[in-house]
Amino acid sequence: MATDPPAQSRIWSYKIDECDVEDRDALVRFRARSENWSELLRGDPAHSISSQFNDMLWQDAAWRMANEARRYAQEDGPNASVAPILGAMLDRGYVAGQVIAIGRLLEKSNPRQPQRGVVSLRRVVDEIRADRDLFTREIFVCQDGLPYDWESARERDVATWMTKHDPNEGAQMQWLPTQGPDAWMTAKQQHDLFDKLSGTDSQVRTRTDDLGDAVLDGLDSVLGDQVFTDLLALRNKTIAHAADTFSRAQAAGLRQGLNLEEFARAHYLLLGVLQAVSACLLYGEWRGSAVPVPQHDQFAHLGSVFVPEGRMKELRAYWRQHCDERDGWLSTAYHEVIPKAE
């Protein structure tokens, strides 16, 4: 018998028996899976997909801003933005950070090894394909109280309106509900969307229409784009692992790095998959802004000198002290392995 999910995890406004769905057991399973996907997309406190996008796109924007500032030095003269020690640190950090961030979103998660589970966009896409049988028209439209027969709901709405208003009064504003059994406009929109997702003509709709191959194959095709193939090879052979000569030779066309246009394309494709999964397939949130909105002045102190001239002597001394300390480790650290002679 169909039952509701535990109250503490419910994200729905209407109970199972209030939904216009004939296959109640499938709806129960769909809701359970949807709650898991919602947790991966937005709820995980440490690694939600949404927070991963926030960090990836913020760091990308921050580096591009710093890189643009370096261009000014060509016209205005050298400044801290073109200091070699900063440039190398910024550039290497940007490439490594972006490769790791994008690679995390593409990480596969084996359901048979939950102890090694990861939060990734690839995981959500794979799980949706595995549970595609739950994506029927009636569940897609009516999963949270919307009417399946939107036309009948509209006729009821019009009849109710006519009993309350005098048609001789002329045009009047009416607010339409967006949730529940009277929200015929929202239900109509869901039907229209599922026509596209299932590849079904609107004249031959059935409750059991299912998710088409084109959508699932499209998601896989985007995540299999060449830019991701090159990026993952770079991560696996160079950035995350120091692959030896033989291992590197096994990766055909191994790149030394990616250019800015390729990083931009990777972001573009990932955002497309995110919106398709979150807002269309799961009828969840539409991401309103790619780069997070700053909660502070992101340009604060950028117009200031990086190191006052009077402090350069101290900074040079600190560098020397740091290097001397590490040099000393060369003569002492190996005794952690080979003890000193008595």
C-alpha positions in Angstrom: 0.0 0.0 0.0 1.3 3.5 -0.9 2.4 5.6 2.1 3.9 9.0 2.5 7.6 9.5 3.2 8.6 10.3 6.7 7.3 13.7 7.8 10.7 15.1 8.6 11.9 14.6 5.1 8.8 15.7 3.2 9.3 18.5 0.7 5.8 18.2 -0.8 2.7 20.3 -0.1 0.2 17.5 -0.8 -0.1 13.9 0.5 0.2 10.9 -1.7 -3.6 10.2 -1.6 -4.3 13.9 -2.6 -2.4 13.5 -5.8 -4.2 12.6 -9.1 -1.9 9.7 -9.8 -3.1 6.1 -10.4 0.2 4.4 -9.7 0.6 5.4 -6.1 3.5 3.0 -5.4 5.5 4.6 -8.2 4.8 8.0 -6.8 6.1 7.0 -3.4 9.3 5.8 -5.0 9.6 8.9 -7.1 9.2 11.2 -4.1 11.8 9.2 -2.2 14.3 9.5 -5.1 13.5 13.1 -5.6 14.3 13.9 -2.0 17.6 12.2 -2.4 18.3 14.3 -5.6 17.2 17.5 -3.8 19.7 16.7 -1.1 22.5 16.3 -3.6 21.5 19.4 -5.6 20.9 21.8 -2.7 20.7 20.2 0.7 24.1 18.6 1.5 25.7 21.0 4.0 29.2 20.4 2.9 29.3 19.5 -0.8 25.9 20.2 -2.4 26.1 20.6 -6.2 24.8 24.2 -5.9 27.6 25.1 -3.5 30.1 23.5 -5.8 28.8 25.6 -8.7 29.0 28.7 -6.5 32.6 28.1 -5.6 33.7 27.2 -9.1 32.1 30.2 -10.8 33.1 32.6 -8.1 36.8 31.6 -8.3 36.6 31.7 -12.1 35.2 35.3 -12.0 37.8 36.4 -9.4 40.7 35.1 -11.4 39.4 36.7 -14.6 39.1 40.0 -12.8 42.7 39.7 -11.6 43.8 38.7 -15.1 42.0 41.8 -16.6 43.8 44.0 -14.1 47.1 42.7 -15.4 46.2 43.9 -18.8 46.0 47.5 -17.5 49.7 47.3 -16.7 50.5 47.3 -20.4 49.2 50.9 -20.6 49.6 52.2 -17.1 53.0 50.7 -16.2 54.0 47.8 -13.9 52.3 47.2 -10.6 51.7 44.4 -8.2 49.3 42.7 -10.5 52.1 41.7 -12.8 54.6 40.6 -10.1 55.9 37.2 -11.4 55.6 35.5 -8.0 51.9 36.5 -7.8 51.2 35.7 -11.4 52.5 32.2 -11.2 50.6 31.5 -8.0 47.4 32.9 -9.4 47.6 31.1 -12.7 48.6 27.7 -11.3 46.0 27.9 -8.6 43.3 28.9 -11.1 44.0 26.0 -13.5 44.3 23.4 -10.7 41.2 24.7 -8.9 39.0 24.8 -12.0 40.1 21.3 -13.1 39.4 19.9 -9.7 36.1 21.7 -9.4 34.8 20.6 -12.8 36.2 17.1 -12.3 34.2 16.8 -9.0 31.0 17.6 -10.8 31.7 14.9 -13.3 32.6 12.2 -10.7 30.8 8.9 -11.0 29.3 7.3 -7.9 28.9 3.5 -7.7 25.6 2.7 -5.9 27.1 -0.6 -4.9 29.8 1.1 -2.9 27.9 3.7 -0.8 30.9 4.1 1.5 32.6 5.8 -1.5 29.6 7.9 -2.6 30.2 11.4 -4.0 28.0 14.4 -4.5 28.2 15.2 -8.3 26.1 16.2 -11.2 27.1 13.1 -13.0 25.7 11.0 -10.2 22.3 12.7 -10.4 22.2 12.2 -14.2 23.1 8.5 -13.9 20.5 7.9 -11.1 17.8 9.6 -13.2 18.6 7.2 -16.0 18.5 4.3 -13.7 15.1 5.3 -12.4 13.7 6.5 -15.7 10.6 4.3 -15.2 9.4 6.7 -12.5 9.2 9.6 -14.9 5.8 9.0 -16.3 3.5 11.8 -17.4 1.1 11.4 -14.5 3.8 11.5 -12.0 5.6 14.4 -13.7 2.5 16.5 -13.8 0.7 15.4 -10.6 3.5 14.6 -8.2 2.4 17.4 -5.8 -1.3 17.9 -6.2 -1.7 19.3 -9.7 -4.7 18.0 -11.7 -4.0 15.6 -14.6 -7.1 16.8 -16.5 -6.2 20.5 -16.6 -9.0 21.4 -19.1 -11.7 20.2 -16.7 -10.0 22.1 -13.9 -10.1 25.2 -16.1 -13.8 24.7 -16.8 -14.5 24.5 -13.1 -12.5 27.6 -12.5 -14.4 29.6 -15.2 -17.7 28.3 -13.9 -16.8 29.4 -10.4 -15.7 32.8 -11.6 -18.9 33.3 -13.5 -21.0 32.7 -10.4 -19.1 35.4 -8.5 -18.8 38.1 -11.2 -21.1 40.0 -13.4 -19.8 39.6 -17.0 -21.3 43.1 -17.8 -18.7 44.7 -15.4 -16.1 44.3 -18.1 -12.5 42.9 -17.8 -11.4 42.1 -14.3 -8.1 40.8 -12.9 -8.0 37.2 -11.6 -5.2 35.5 -9.7 -4.6 31.9 -10.8 -3.4 29.4 -8.2 0.0 27.8 -8.9 -0.4 24.8 -6.6 -3.0 22.2 -5.9 -6.0 20.7 -7.8 -7.2 24.1 -9.1 -3.8 25.1 -10.6 -4.9 24.3 -14.2 -2.4 26.7 -15.8 0.6 25.1 -14.0 -0.7 21.6 -14.9 -1.0 22.7 -18.6 2.6 24.0 -18.6 3.8 20.7 -17.1 2.0 18.7 -19.8 3.5 20.9 -22.5 7.0 20.4 -21.0 6.6 16.7 -20.8 5.5 16.6 -24.4 9.0 17.8 -25.2 10.7 15.5 -22.7 8.9 12.4 -23.9 8.6 13.3 -27.6 4.8 12.9 -27.5 2.2 14.7 -29.6 -0.2 16.6 -27.3 -3.1 15.0 -29.1 -2.2 11.5 -28.0 -1.2 11.9 -24.4 -1.5 9.1 -21.9 -0.7 8.8 -18.2 2.0 6.3 -18.9 4.0 8.4 -21.4 7.6 8.1 -20.3 10.8 10.0 -20.5 12.3 9.9 -24.0 15.7 8.6 -24.9 16.6 12.0 -26.5 16.7 13.8 -23.2 18.8 11.2 -21.4 21.1 10.7 -24.3 21.4 14.5 -24.6 22.5 14.7 -21.0 25.1 12.0 -21.5 26.3 13.6 -24.7 26.9 16.9 -23.1 28.8 15.4 -20.1 30.8 13.4 -22.7 31.9 16.5 -24.6 35.6 16.6 -25.7 36.4 19.4 -23.4 35.5 17.2 -20.4 37.6 14.3 -21.8 40.6 16.6 -22.1 40.0 18.1 -18.7 39.7 14.7 -16.9 42.9 13.4 -18.6 44.7 16.5 -17.5 43.4 16.0 -13.9 44.2 12.3 -13.8 47.6 12.4 -15.4 49.0 15.7 -14.3 47.2 17.7 -11.6 45.7 15.1 -9.2 48.3 12.4 -10.0 51.9 12.5 -11.1 51.5 9.9 -13.8 54.8 8.3 -15.0 55.9 8.3 -18.7 54.1 5.0 -19.6 50.9 6.1 -17.9 50.9 9.5 -19.7 51.5 7.8 -23.0 48.2 5.9 -22.6 46.2 9.1 -22.7 45.9 10.0 -26.3 46.4 13.7 -27.0 47.2 14.5 -23.4 47.1 18.3 -23.0 49.4 20.5 -20.9 46.5 22.7 -20.0 43.2 24.3 -21.2 42.6 27.7 -22.6 40.1 30.2 -21.2 37.5 29.5 -23.9 37.6 25.8 -23.0 37.0 26.5 -19.3 34.1 28.8 -20.3 32.7 26.1 -22.5 32.9 23.6 -19.6 31.0 26.0 -17.4 28.4 26.6 -20.1 27.7 22.9 -20.6 27.6 22.2 -16.9 25.1 25.0 -16.3 23.0 23.7 -19.1 22.9 20.2 -17.5 22.1 21.7 -14.1 19.2 23.7 -15.3 17.8 20.8 -17.3 18.0 18.5 -14.4 17.0 20.8 -11.6 14.3 23.0 -13.2 12.9 20.7 -15.9 13.2 17.1 -15.0 12.8 17.6 -11.2 10.6 20.6 -11.4 12.8 22.3 -8.8 14.8 25.5 -8.7 15.8 27.5 -11.7 19.3 29.0 -10.9 18.9 32.7 -11.2 22.5 33.8 -11.4 25.6 31.9 -12.5 28.2 33.8 -10.5 27.0 34.2 -6.8 26.0 37.8 -5.9 28.8 39.4 -3.8 27.9 39.9 -0.2 30.7 42.4 0.2 32.8 44.8 -1.9 34.8 42.4 -4.0 37.1 45.2 -5.1 38.0 46.4 -1.6 41.7 47.4 -1.3 42.5 46.4 -4.9 43.6 49.9 -5.6 46.1 49.8 -2.8 49.8 49.0 -3.1 50.4 45.3 -2.3 53.5 45.9 -0.2 54.6 49.4 1.0 58.1 50.2 -0.1 59.2 50.6 3.5 58.3 46.9 4.2 60.2 45.4 1.4 63.3 44.9 3.5 61.3 43.0 6.1 59.6 40.9 3.4 63.0 39.9 1.9 64.2 38.9 5.4 61.1 36.8 5.9 61.8 35.0 2.6 65.4 34.2 3.6 64.3 33.0 7.1 61.7 30.7 5.5 64.2 29.2 3.0 66.9 28.7 5.6 64.5 26.9 7.9 63.5 24.5 5.0 67.2 24.0 4.1 67.8 22.9 7.7 65.2 20.3 7.3 67.3 18.6 4.7 69.9 17.7 7.4 67.4 16.8 10.1 64.2 15.3 8.7 65.9 12.2 7.4 66.6 11.2 11.0 62.9 10.4 11.2 63.8 7.4 9.1 67.5 6.9 9.9 68.2 7.6 13.6 71.3 9.5 14.6 74.3 7.4 15.6 74.8 7.0 19.4 
